[in-house]
Amino acid sequence: MQKTLREIAELVEGEVVGDEKIIITGVAGIKEACEGDVTFLANPKYFSLINKTRASAVITSRDVEATHKPIIRTDNPSLAFAKIVAAFAPCEVKHPKGIHPTAILGKNVSLGKNVAIGPYVVIEDDASIGDNSIIYAGCFIGDHTVIGSDTLIYANVSIRERVVIGKRVIIHSGTVIGSDGFGFANISGLHHKIPQIGIVEIGDDVEIGANVTIDRARFEKTIIGRGTKIDNLVQIAHNVVIGENSIIVAQAGISGSTVIGKGVTLAGQAGLVGHITVGDGAIVAAQGGVTKSVPPNTMVSGYPAKPHDIAKRVNACVQNLPKLFATVAELKKKIEELEAKSKDKKRQ
């Protein structure tokens, strides 16, 4: 496929600055791009690469000034580039079609129009699958579970009983939804299991990465809000509530009964204790250890997590500890020398 720069700009509602007749034949990252490719620049720290890249054109934000290389100014360079990638490299994934003969369906299972079920899928009694949904090989869907329309579930996903999943949800391989919450009572030194009788409810347009675990509530619901995106290897405990359009990055862990607001970002390996609240629009930086509630629209980092500007100062002090230790040792030595001289003078 090839397009002029003008045609690409029209595709993303962008503004061309430079030669709009340049022919674009491919897409690539800014460091890997070659002549004929279009690339993008979303992070200001990479701005110096705009004149070094071999790409024929660069997609930028609206505030970038003209350069010696043609650019397309857009409101959101990352989103614009995603649209262009889709146009140049359309998805060729072949999803399952129809109901595979090895699939096992229980009693009173309800299947919508154009549902596809792959090999060795097990769907228990009274489950319901919405129109146009696709379930890959080896999945398990428990009884009374409800899955909305246009949902895509990749291979080897386990969804236990009474889970509710919305429309246009994507769930990647290896994920487990509705496993028991981690609840035990210690009686005379023995751990006795506390029944977990609640459910999991997942809103529309949620995407859940590979090998994610979302525990059912002890009572009521564990909730993932509409539009939230969850990366791989995330643990979400019982009775957690995550608001709409939040981002949960890989290896984050959220303890039970914590409430995450709307538009929150939990960066990689963030860990949150239970029974706290993270306000709307808050950001927890990578490896942040959150031990108390976080106000809305704030950024915290470090362990225990604190406001990011304070955490940076604390970290700077920690990095200087070796130098401080050496300084203290030197001062201690000088003090000992002065004390020794003082004692000598008194003897004289």
GUVO-571556 format. One record per atom (N, C-alpha, C): x, y, z; residue in three letters. Coordinates in steps of 0.05 Angstrom, whole numbers, padded with zeros to 5 digits, always signed. Layout:
BEGIN
XYZala/...
end
This chain:
BEGIN
+00017-00024+00000met/+00000+00000+00000met/+00018+00025+00000met/+00009+00045-00014gln/+00023+00071-00013gln/+00002+00093-00014gln/+00009+00115+00000lys/-00009+00138+00001lys/+00008+00163+00001lys/-00003+00185-00009thr/+00011+00211-00006thr/+00008+00221+00023thr/+00026+00239+00030leu/+00024+00250+00057leu/-00002+00265+00061leu/-00012+00277+00040arg/-00038+00290+00042arg/-00061+00270+00049arg/-00060+00247+00036glu/-00081+00227+00041glu/-00079+00217+00069glu/-00055+00214+00079ile/-00051+00205+00107ile/-00062+00226+00126ile/-00056+00251+00120ala/-00065+00273+00138ala/-00096+00273+00139ala/-00109+00268+00116glu/-00138+00268+00116glu/-00149+00245+00132glu/-00134+00223+00132leu/-00143+00199+00148leu/-00144+00206+00178leu/-00125+00222+00187val/-00124+00228+00216val/-00132+00257+00223val/-00144+00271+00203glu/-00153+00298+00207glu/-00129+00316+00216glu/-00107+00313+00203gly/-00083+00328+00210gly/-00077+00350+00190gly/-00056+00366+00196glu/-00048+00388+00179glu/-00019+00382+00170glu/-00016+00382+00143val/+00011+00378+00132val/+00027+00404+00132val/+00052+00401+00141val/+00071+00423+00139val/+00094+00413+00123val/+00098+00422+00098gly/+00119+00412+00081gly/+00106+00399+00056gly/+00121+00383+00042asp/+00113+00371+00017asp/+00091+00350+00021asp/+00066+00357+00014glu/+00044+00339+00018glu/+00041+00317-00003glu/+00059+00318-00024lys/+00058+00299-00045lys/+00077+00275-00041lys/+00092+00276-00019ile/+00111+00254-00014ile/+00095+00227-00012ile/+00107+00206-00023ile/+00094+00180-00023ile/+00103+00165+00002ile/+00084+00155+00017ile/+00089+00139+00041ile/+00082+00110+00036ile/+00101+00092+00041thr/+00097+00063+00036thr/+00097+00046+00060thr/+00103+00057+00083gly/+00104+00041+00108gly/+00103+00057+00133gly/+00103+00044+00156val/+00103+00057+00182val/+00124+00044+00199val/+00136+00060+00217ala/+00157+00049+00235ala/+00162+00068+00258ala/+00175+00058+00279gly/+00183+00076+00301gly/+00204+00096+00292gly/+00207+00117+00307ile/+00223+00140+00299ile/+00253+00132+00296ile/+00263+00113+00311lys/+00290+00104+00309lys/+00295+00084+00287lys/+00274+00068+00281glu/+00277+00046+00261glu/+00269+00054+00233glu/+00255+00077+00230ala/+00243+00084+00205ala/+00264+00089+00183ala/+00255+00083+00158cys/+00272+00087+00134cys/+00257+00105+00115cys/+00271+00112+00093glu/+00258+00129+00073glu/+00233+00115+00063glu/+00212+00131+00061gly/+00186+00120+00052gly/+00167+00115+00076gly/+00178+00114+00100asp/+00162+00109+00124asp/+00151+00135+00135asp/+00129+00133+00149val/+00119+00154+00166val/+00122+00145+00195val/+00130+00163+00213thr/+00133+00156+00241thr/+00119+00176+00258thr/+00122+00175+00284phe/+00108+00195+00301phe/+00125+00204+00324phe/+00119+00227+00335leu/+00133+00238+00358leu/+00113+00248+00378leu/+00110+00233+00400ala/+00090+00241+00420ala/+00104+00250+00446ala/+00128+00240+00452asn/+00142+00247+00476asn/+00163+00269+00470asn/+00160+00293+00483pro/+00178+00315+00478pro/+00207+00309+00482pro/+00214+00289+00499lys/+00242+00284+00504lys/+00256+00271+00479lys/+00240+00262+00460tyr/+00252+00251+00436tyr/+00251+00271+00413tyr/+00246+00297+00419phe/+00243+00316+00398phe/+00269+00319+00381phe/+00292+00315+00393ser/+00317+00317+00378ser/+00319+00297+00355ser/+00303+00276+00357leu/+00304+00255+00336leu/+00289+00263+00311leu/+00274+00285+00312ile/+00257+00292+00290ile/+00274+00299+00265ile/+00298+00310+00270asn/+00315+00316+00248asn/+00337+00295+00242asn/+00336+00274+00258lys/+00355+00252+00254lys/+00342+00227+00242lys/+00316+00224+00246thr/+00303+00200+00235thr/+00305+00200+00205thr/+00306+00175+00194arg/+00307+00172+00165arg/+00279+00171+00153arg/+00258+00173+00170ala/+00231+00172+00160ala/+00226+00195+00141ala/+00208+00191+00122ser/+00201+00212+00103ser/+00183+00234+00115ser/+00169+00227+00136ala/+00151+00246+00149ala/+00146+00238+00178ala/+00138+00257+00194val/+00134+00252+00223val/+00107+00263+00231val/+00092+00248+00246ile/+00066+00257+00258ile/+00073+00270+00285ile/+00064+00294+00289thr/+00070+00309+00314thr/+00045+00321+00326thr/+00049+00334+00349ser/+00027+00349+00361ser/+00024+00375+00347ser/+00003+00390+00353arg/-00004+00415+00340arg/+00017+00437+00345arg/+00031+00435+00368asp/+00049+00457+00375asp/+00077+00455+00364asp/+00083+00435+00348val/+00109+00432+00336val/+00112+00451+00313val/+00135+00466+00313glu/+00140+00484+00291glu/+00150+00470+00267glu/+00151+00483+00244ala/+00161+00471+00219ala/+00190+00462+00222ala/+00197+00440+00210thr/+00224+00430+00210thr/+00233+00426+00181thr/+00258+00416+00177his/+00266+00411+00149his/+00253+00386+00138his/+00240+00371+00156lys/+00226+00346+00148lys/+00196+00351+00148lys/+00181+00341+00129pro/+00152+00344+00129pro/+00140+00332+00154pro/+00120+00345+00164ile/+00105+00335+00188ile/+00075+00337+00184ile/+00061+00321+00199ile/+00032+00323+00201ile/+00025+00330+00229ile/+00014+00354+00233arg/+00005+00362+00260arg/-00022+00351+00267arg/-00024+00339+00290thr/-00049+00326+00299thr/-00054+00333+00328thr/-00079+00328+00337asp/-00086+00332+00365asp/-00074+00311+00383asp/-00071+00287+00372asn/-00060+00264+00388asn/-00043+00247+00371asn/-00016+00251+00370pro/+00001+00237+00352pro/+00000+00206+00356pro/-00002+00197+00380ser/-00003+00168+00385ser/-00028+00156+00373ser/-00051+00168+00377leu/-00076+00158+00366leu/-00076+00160+00335leu/-00065+00181+00325ala/-00064+00184+00296ala/-00046+00163+00284ala/-00023+00157+00296phe/-00005+00136+00286phe/-00018+00109+00287phe/-00034+00104+00308ala/-00048+00078+00310ala/-00067+00074+00287ala/-00081+00096+00279lys/-00099+00094+00257lys/-00084+00088+00231lys/-00061+00101+00228ile/-00046+00097+00203ile/-00034+00068+00202ile/-00025+00058+00225val/-00015+00030+00226val/-00037+00011+00218val/-00062+00016+00228ala/-00084-00001+00221ala/-00090+00000+00191ala/-00086+00023+00179ala/-00091+00026+00150ala/-00070+00012+00133ala/-00045+00013+00142phe/-00023+00001+00127phe/-00020-00029+00132phe/-00027-00037+00156ala/-00024-00066+00163ala/-00050-00076+00176ala/-00071-00079+00161pro/-00096-00088+00172pro/-00094-00115+00185pro/-00109-00118+00207cys/-00108-00143+00223cys/-00117-00167+00206cys/-00100-00188+00206glu/-00106-00211+00190glu/-00111-00236+00208glu/-00117-00230+00234val/-00123-00252+00252val/-00148-00267+00243val/-00147-00293+00242lys/-00170-00309+00234lys/-00183-00320+00260lys/-00205-00308+00268his/-00219-00317+00291his/-00235-00342+00286his/-00241-00358+00307pro/-00258-00381+00303pro/-00285-00373+00292pro/-00297-00392+00278lys/-00324-00387+00267lys/-00342-00412+00274lys/-00367-00406+00280gly/-00385-00428+00286gly/-00379-00441+00313gly/-00393-00463+00318ile/-00389-00478+00343ile/-00373-00504+00337ile/-00350-00506+00348his/-00333-00529+00343his/-00346-00554+00355his/-00344-00577+00342pro/-00357-00601+00352pro/-00347-00611+00378pro/-00323-00603+00386thr/-00312-00613+00412thr/-00321-00595+00435thr/-00334-00572+00430ala/-00343-00555+00451ala/-00365-00569+00467ala/-00365-00565+00494ile/-00385-00577+00511ile/-00403-00555+00523ile/-00428-00557+00517leu/-00448-00537+00526leu/-00467-00550+00546leu/-00471-00537+00569gly/-00489-00547+00589gly/-00518-00542+00582gly/-00535-00546+00602lys/-00564-00542+00598lys/-00571-00513+00598lys/-00590-00506+00581asn/-00602-00479+00580asn/-00581-00457+00574asn/-00560-00464+00559val/-00540-00444+00551val/-00553-00427+00529val/-00550-00401+00531ser/-00562-00383+00511ser/-00540-00371+00494ser/-00541-00376+00468leu/-00521-00365+00449leu/-00534-00345+00431leu/-00522-00321+00429gly/-00533-00301+00411gly/-00526-00307+00382gly/-00533-00288+00364lys/-00527-00291+00336lys/-00497-00290+00330lys/-00488-00306+00312asn/-00460-00306+00302asn/-00439-00310+00324asn/-00447-00324+00345val/-00427-00331+00365val/-00408-00352+00355val/-00382-00350+00361ala/-00362-00369+00353ala/-00350-00382+00378ala/-00348-00409+00378ile/-00337-00423+00401ile/-00317-00443+00391ile/-00292-00440+00400gly/-00270-00457+00390gly/-00269-00484+00403gly/-00248-00500+00396pro/-00246-00528+00406pro/-00244-00529+00436pro/-00256-00550+00448tyr/-00253-00557+00476tyr/-00261-00535+00495tyr/-00279-00518+00487val/-00290-00498+00505val/-00312-00512+00522val/-00313-00505+00547val/-00334-00515+00565val/-00351-00492+00575val/-00377-00493+00570ile/-00396-00473+00579ile/-00416-00486+00597ile/-00417-00479+00622glu/-00435-00492+00642glu/-00464-00483+00639glu/-00481-00495+00655asp/-00510-00491+00653asp/-00518-00462+00657asp/-00538-00454+00641asp/-00551-00428+00644asp/-00533-00404+00638asp/-00511-00408+00626ala/-00493-00386+00617ala/-00505-00372+00592ala/-00498-00347+00588ser/-00509-00332+00565ser/-00486-00318+00551ser/-00485-00321+00524ile/-00464-00309+00508ile/-00477-00290+00488ile/-00469-00265+00487gly/-00482-00245+00470gly/-00475-00248+00440gly/-00489-00233+00423asp/-00485-00234+00394asp/-00456-00228+00387asp/-00446-00242+00367asn/-00420-00236+00354asn/-00396-00240+00373asn/-00400-00252+00396ser/-00378-00257+00414ser/-00362-00281+00404ser/-00336-00281+00410ile/-00317-00302+00401ile/-00302-00314+00425ile/-00303-00340+00428ile/-00290-00353+00450ile/-00270-00373+00438ile/-00244-00369+00444tyr/-00223-00386+00433tyr/-00221-00413+00448tyr/-00204-00430+00438ala/-00201-00457+00448ala/-00194-00459+00478ala/-00205-00479+00491gly/-00197-00485+00518gly/-00207-00467+00540gly/-00227-00451+00534cys/-00238-00433+00554cys/-00259-00447+00571cys/-00262-00438+00596phe/-00282-00448+00614phe/-00300-00425+00622phe/-00326-00429+00620ile/-00346-00408+00628ile/-00366-00421+00647ile/-00366-00411+00672gly/-00383-00424+00693gly/-00412-00418+00690gly/-00428-00432+00706asp/-00457-00430+00704asp/-00467-00403+00712asp/-00489-00394+00699his/-00502-00369+00703his/-00484-00345+00697his/-00462-00349+00683thr/-00446-00326+00675thr/-00459-00313+00650thr/-00457-00287+00649val/-00468-00271+00627val/-00446-00256+00613val/-00443-00260+00587ile/-00423-00247+00571ile/-00437-00231+00549ile/-00431-00205+00547gly/-00444-00187+00529gly/-00436-00192+00500gly/-00448-00176+00482ser/-00443-00179+00453ser/-00416-00168+00445ser/-00405-00178+00423asp/-00380-00168+00411asp/-00356-00171+00429asp/-00357-00190+00447thr/-00335-00195+00465thr/-00316-00216+00454thr/-00290-00212+00459leu/-00270-00230+00448leu/-00254-00242+00471leu/-00255-00269+00474ile/-00241-00283+00495ile/-00221-00302+00483ile/-00195-00297+00488tyr/-00174-00313+00476tyr/-00171-00339+00491tyr/-00153-00356+00482ala/-00151-00384+00491ala/-00145-00386+00521ala/-00156-00407+00533asn/-00149-00416+00560asn/-00155-00395+00581asn/-00177-00381+00577val/-00187-00363+00598val/-00208-00378+00615val/-00207-00374+00641ser/-00226-00386+00660ser/-00244-00364+00672ser/-00270-00367+00667ile/-00289-00348+00678ile/-00308-00365+00695ile/-00308-00361+00721arg/-00324-00378+00739arg/-00353-00369+00740arg/-00368-00381+00757glu/-00397-00378+00758glu/-00406-00350+00765glu/-00428-00342+00753arg/-00443-00318+00759arg/-00428-00292+00753arg/-00407-00294+00738val/-00392-00270+00730val/-00409-00255+00709val/-00408-00228+00709val/-00422-00212+00689val/-00401-00196+00674val/-00401-00200+00647ile/-00382-00186+00630ile/-00397-00170+00609ile/-00389-00145+00605gly/-00404-00127+00587gly/-00399-00132+00558gly/-00404-00111+00542lys/-00402-00112+00513lys/-00374-00103+00504lys/-00365-00114+00482arg/-00339-00106+00470arg/-00315-00108+00489arg/-00316-00128+00505val/-00294-00134+00524val/-00274-00152+00510val/-00248-00148+00515ile/-00227-00165+00505ile/-00212-00177+00529ile/-00210-00204+00530ile/-00196-00218+00551ile/-00174-00235+00539ile/-00149-00231+00547his/-00127-00246+00535his/-00121-00272+00551his/-00105-00289+00538ser/-00101-00316+00547ser/-00091-00319+00576ser/-00101-00340+00589gly/-00091-00346+00615gly/-00104-00331+00638gly/-00121-00313+00632thr/-00134-00297+00653thr/-00155-00313+00668thr/-00157-00308+00694val/-00177-00322+00711val/-00195-00300+00724val/-00221-00302+00719ile/-00240-00283+00730ile/-00260-00297+00747ile/-00262-00288+00772gly/-00282-00300+00790gly/-00270-00321+00809gly/-00243-00323+00810ser/-00231-00341+00830ser/-00238-00331+00858ser/-00236-00349+00878asp/-00242-00341+00905asp/-00224-00319+00915asp/-00236-00300+00930gly/-00220-00281+00944gly/-00204-00294+00966gly/-00182-00281+00973phe/-00163-00293+00993phe/-00173-00286+01021phe/-00190-00303+01032gly/-00202-00297+01058gly/-00200-00321+01076gly/-00187-00318+01099phe/-00184-00339+01119phe/-00186-00328+01147phe/-00198-00343+01165ala/-00199-00336+01194ala/-00180-00355+01209ala/-00163-00342+01225asn/-00144-00358+01241asn/-00156-00365+01267asn/-00161-00391+01271ile/-00173-00401+01296ile/-00155-00422+01308ile/-00144-00416+01331ser/-00126-00435+01345ser/-00103-00443+01328ser/-00092-00424+01312gly/-00069-00429+01295gly/-00075-00442+01269gly/-00100-00447+01263leu/-00108-00459+01237leu/-00123-00439+01220leu/-00118-00440+01194his/-00131-00421+01176his/-00156-00434+01165his/-00179-00422+01171his/-00205-00433+01162his/-00215-00415+01139his/-00222-00427+01117lys/-00231-00412+01093lys/-00257-00398+01098lys/-00258-00373+01090ile/-00283-00357+01091ile/-00296-00358+01063ile/-00321-00368+01061pro/-00334-00370+01035pro/-00335-00343+01020pro/-00330-00344+00995gln/-00330-00320+00978gln/-00354-00323+00959gln/-00376-00310+00966ile/-00402-00315+00952ile/-00410-00293+00934ile/-00394-00272+00931gly/-00400-00250+00913gly/-00394-00257+00884gly/-00393-00236+00867ile/-00389-00240+00839ile/-00368-00220+00829ile/-00361-00222+00803val/-00345-00202+00789val/-00363-00190+00767val/-00362-00163+00765glu/-00377-00149+00744glu/-00357-00132+00728glu/-00356-00136+00702ile/-00338-00122+00684ile/-00354-00106+00664ile/-00348-00080+00663gly/-00363-00062+00646gly/-00356-00064+00616gly/-00371-00049+00600asp/-00367-00049+00571asp/-00339-00037+00564asp/-00328-00047+00542asp/-00303-00036+00530asp/-00279-00038+00548asp/-00279-00058+00566val/-00256-00064+00583val/-00237-00082+00567val/-00211-00079+00570glu/-00192-00098+00560glu/-00175-00109+00582glu/-00172-00135+00584ile/-00157-00148+00605ile/-00134-00164+00593ile/-00110-00160+00602gly/-00086-00173+00591gly/-00084-00202+00598gly/-00061-00214+00591ala/-00056-00242+00596ala/-00049-00247+00625ala/-00058-00270+00635asn/-00051-00279+00662asn/-00058-00259+00684asn/-00081-00247+00681val/-00092-00229+00701val/-00110-00246+00719val/-00111-00239+00745thr/-00130-00253+00763thr/-00148-00232+00776thr/-00174-00236+00774ile/-00194-00218+00786ile/-00211-00235+00805ile/-00209-00231+00831asp/-00223-00248+00850asp/-00252-00239+00854asp/-00270-00259+00858arg/-00297-00252+00865arg/-00299-00239+00892arg/-00320-00224+00897ala/-00324-00211+00922ala/-00331-00231+00944ala/-00325-00224+00969arg/-00335-00240+00991arg/-00365-00238+00992arg/-00375-00213+00991phe/-00404-00208+00987phe/-00406-00188+00964phe/-00428-00185+00952glu/-00433-00165+00931glu/-00415-00168+00907glu/-00400-00147+00899lys/-00386-00147+00873lys/-00357-00137+00875lys/-00340-00150+00859thr/-00315-00137+00850thr/-00322-00125+00823thr/-00315-00099+00820ile/-00324-00084+00796ile/-00301-00072+00781ile/-00301-00077+00754ile/-00282-00064+00736ile/-00299-00045+00718ile/-00294-00019+00720gly/-00311+00001+00707gly/-00307+00002+00677gly/-00326+00012+00663arg/-00327+00015+00634arg/-00301+00029+00624arg/-00290+00017+00602gly/-00268+00030+00589gly/-00241+00026+00602gly/-00239+00013+00625thr/-00214+00009+00638thr/-00197-00012+00623thr/-00171-00007+00623lys/-00152-00025+00610lys/-00132-00036+00630lys/-00129-00063+00630ile/-00113-00076+00650ile/-00091-00092+00635ile/-00066-00087+00642asp/-00043-00100+00630asp/-00040-00128+00640asp/-00019-00142+00630asn/-00013-00170+00638asn/-00005-00172+00668asn/-00010-00195+00679leu/+00000-00203+00706leu/-00008-00183+00728leu/-00033-00176+00728val/-00044-00159+00748val/-00061-00175+00767val/-00060-00170+00794gln/-00077-00183+00814gln/-00096-00163+00825gln/-00122-00169+00823ile/-00143-00152+00834ile/-00159-00169+00854ile/-00158-00161+00879ala/-00170-00177+00900ala/-00200-00173+00904ala/-00211-00188+00923his/-00240-00187+00927his/-00251-00160+00935his/-00274-00153+00925asn/-00288-00128+00931asn/-00274-00103+00923asn/-00254-00105+00906val/-00241-00081+00894val/-00261-00069+00874val/-00262-00043+00874val/-00278-00028+00854val/-00259-00010+00839val/-00258-00013+00812ile/-00242+00004+00795ile/-00260+00021+00778ile/-00257+00047+00778gly/-00274+00065+00763gly/-00269+00064+00733gly/-00285+00080+00719glu/-00284+00080+00689glu/-00258+00091+00679glu/-00249+00080+00656asn/-00226+00091+00641asn/-00200+00093+00657asn/-00196+00074+00674ser/-00170+00074+00689ser/-00150+00056+00674ser/-00125+00059+00681ile/-00103+00043+00669ile/-00088+00029+00691ile/-00087+00002+00689ile/-00073-00014+00710ile/-00050-00029+00695ile/-00025-00021+00701val/-00002-00031+00686val/+00008-00057+00698val/+00025-00071+00683ala/+00034-00099+00689ala/+00044-00101+00718ala/+00038-00123+00730gln/+00047-00132+00756gln/+00038-00115+00779gln/+00018-00098+00774ala/+00006-00083+00797ala/-00011-00103+00813ala/-00013-00097+00839gly/-00029-00113+00857gly/-00047-00096+00874gly/-00073-00101+00875ile/-00092-00085+00890ile/-00105-00103+00911ile/-00102-00096+00936ser/-00113-00113+00958ser/-00143-00108+00962ser/-00155-00125+00978gly/-00184-00126+00979gly/-00197-00100+00989gly/-00221-00095+00977ser/-00239-00073+00985ser/-00227-00045+00980ser/-00207-00044+00964thr/-00196-00017+00956thr/-00213-00006+00933thr/-00218+00020+00934val/-00234+00033+00913val/-00216+00051+00897val/-00215+00046+00871ile/-00199+00062+00852ile/-00219+00079+00836ile/-00213+00105+00834gly/-00231+00124+00821gly/-00230+00122+00791gly/-00242+00142+00778lys/-00243+00143+00749lys/-00216+00155+00738lys/-00207+00145+00715gly/-00184+00157+00702gly/-00158+00155+00718gly/-00156+00135+00735val/-00132+00131+00751val/-00112+00115+00736val/-00086+00120+00740thr/-00064+00104+00729thr/-00048+00092+00751thr/-00047+00065+00751leu/-00029+00050+00769leu/-00006+00039+00752leu/+00018+00050+00755ala/+00040+00042+00738ala/+00051+00014+00747ala/+00070+00004+00732gly/+00080-00023+00735gly/+00089-00029+00763gly/+00081-00052+00774gln/+00089-00062+00800gln/+00079-00045+00823gln/+00060-00027+00819ala/+00048-00013+00841ala/+00034-00033+00859ala/+00036-00028+00885gly/+00022-00045+00904gly/+00005-00029+00923gly/-00020-00037+00927leu/-00038-00022+00944leu/-00049-00039+00966leu/-00049-00029+00991val/-00061-00043+01013val/-00091-00042+01010val/-00105-00057+01027gly/-00134-00059+01025gly/-00148-00036+01040gly/-00174-00032+01033his/-00192-00014+01047his/-00183+00015+01046his/-00171+00023+01023ile/-00164+00051+01019ile/-00178+00061+00993ile/-00176+00087+00988thr/-00188+00099+00964thr/-00167+00114+00949thr/-00167+00110+00922val/-00150+00126+00905val/-00168+00144+00888val/-00165+00170+00891gly/-00184+00189+00879gly/-00182+00191+00849gly/-00203+00202+00837asp/-00204+00205+00808asp/-00179+00219+00797asp/-00169+00209+00775gly/-00147+00222+00761gly/-00120+00220+00775gly/-00118+00205+00796ala/-00092+00201+00810ala/-00073+00183+00795ala/-00047+00186+00800ile/-00027+00169+00788ile/-00009+00158+00810ile/-00006+00131+00809val/+00014+00118+00826val/+00037+00109+00808val/+00061+00120+00814ala/+00084+00114+00797ala/+00093+00085+00800ala/+00110+00077+00782ala/+00120+00049+00782ala/+00132+00041+00809ala/+00125+00018+00818gln/+00135+00006+00844gln/+00126+00023+00868gln/+00106+00040+00865gly/+00096+00055+00887gly/+00082+00036+00907gly/+00088+00039+00933gly/+00075+00023+00953gly/+00055+00040+00968gly/+00029+00037+00962val/+00009+00055+00973val/-00003+00044+00999val/+00001+00058+01021thr/-00007+00048+01047thr/-00030+00064+01059thr/-00038+00086+01045lys/-00061+00102+01054lys/-00074+00114+01030lys/-00098+00125+01034ser/-00113+00136+01012ser/-00099+00159+00997ser/-00104+00160+00971val/-00091+00180+00954val/-00113+00200+00944val/-00108+00226+00948pro/-00128+00246+00940pro/-00131+00247+00909pro/-00153+00257+00899pro/-00157+00259+00870pro/-00135+00277+00857pro/-00129+00270+00832asn/-00111+00287+00815asn/-00084+00293+00828asn/-00073+00273+00841thr/-00046+00275+00852thr/-00029+00252+00842thr/-00003+00256+00844met/+00016+00235+00836met/+00033+00227+00860met/+00034+00201+00865val/+00050+00191+00888val/+00070+00171+00878val/+00091+00168+00893ser/+00112+00148+00885ser/+00127+00140+00910ser/+00144+00120+00907gly/+00161+00111+00929gly/+00147+00092+00948gly/+00162+00083+00968tyr/+00150+00066+00989tyr/+00159+00075+01016tyr/+00140+00081+01034pro/+00111+00082+01028pro/+00106+00106+01009pro/+00086+00104+00992ala/+00081+00124+00972ala/+00075+00151+00985ala/+00086+00172+00973lys/+00081+00199+00983lys/+00080+00217+00958lys/+00072+00242+00961pro/+00071+00260+00938pro/+00098+00259+00923pro/+00096+00259+00896his/+00119+00253+00879his/+00142+00272+00884his/+00137+00298+00887asp/+00159+00317+00891asp/+00174+00311+00917asp/+00159+00303+00938ile/+00172+00296+00963ile/+00188+00270+00960ile/+00176+00251+00946ala/+00189+00225+00942ala/+00216+00229+00927ala/+00216+00247+00908lys/+00241+00252+00893lys/+00263+00264+00911lys/+00255+00282+00929arg/+00275+00293+00948arg/+00285+00272+00967arg/+00267+00255+00977val/+00275+00234+00995val/+00295+00215+00980val/+00289+00208+00955asn/+00306+00191+00940asn/+00333+00204+00935asn/+00333+00230+00930ala/+00359+00244+00926ala/+00376+00242+00951ala/+00363+00245+00974cys/+00378+00243+01000cys/+00389+00214+01003cys/+00373+00194+00996val/+00382+00167+00999val/+00406+00161+00981val/+00406+00172+00957gln/+00428+00168+00938gln/+00454+00181+00949gln/+00451+00201+00965asn/+00474+00215+00976asn/+00485+00203+01002asn/+00472+00182+01012leu/+00480+00170+01037leu/+00509+00161+01038leu/+00520+00148+01016pro/+00548+00140+01017pro/+00567+00165+01021pro/+00560+00186+01006lys/+00577+00210+01009lys/+00574+00222+01037lys/+00549+00222+01047leu/+00544+00233+01074leu/+00559+00216+01095leu/+00559+00189+01091phe/+00572+00172+01110phe/+00602+00178+01111phe/+00614+00182+01087ala/+00643+00189+01085ala/+00648+00215+01099ala/+00630+00235+01094thr/+00634+00261+01107thr/+00633+00260+01137thr/+00613+00244+01147val/+00610+00241+01176val/+00635+00227+01188val/+00645+00207+01174ala/+00669+00193+01183ala/+00693+00212+01184ala/+00695+00229+01163glu/+00717+00248+01163glu/+00715+00268+01185glu/+00691+00278+01190leu/+00686+00297+01212leu/+00692+00284+01239leu/+00684+00259+01242lys/+00689+00245+01267lys/+00719+00242+01272lys/+00734+00237+01251lys/+00763+00235+01254lys/+00775+00261+01262lys/+00766+00283+01250lys/+00776+00310+01256lys/+00770+00317+01285lys/+00745+00310+01294ile/+00737+00316+01321ile/+00755+00301+01341ile/+00761+00276+01335glu/+00778+00260+01352glu/+00806+00272+01353glu/+00816+00282+01330glu/+00843+00295+01330glu/+00843+00320+01347glu/+00821+00336+01344leu/+00820+00361+01360leu/+00818+00355+01390leu/+00802+00334+01397glu/+00800+00327+01425glu/+00827+00317+01436glu/+00842+00302+01419ala/+00868+00293+01428ala/+00887+00317+01433ala/+00887+00337+01415lys/+00904+00360+01417lys/+00896+00376+01442lys/+00870+00378+01447ser/+00860+00392+01470ser/+00870+00379+01496ser/+00869+00352+01497lys/+00879+00338+01520lys/+00909+00342+01525lys/+00924+00343+01503asp/+00953+00347+01504asp/+00959+00374+01516asp/+00944+00395+01507lys/+00948+00422+01517lys/+00942+00424+01547lys/+00921+00410+01556lys/+00914+00411+01584lys/+00936+00397+01601lys/+00948+00376+01590arg/+00970+00362+01605arg/+00994+00381+01608arg/+00999+00397+01586gln/+01022+00415+01587gln/+01018+00438+01607gln/
end
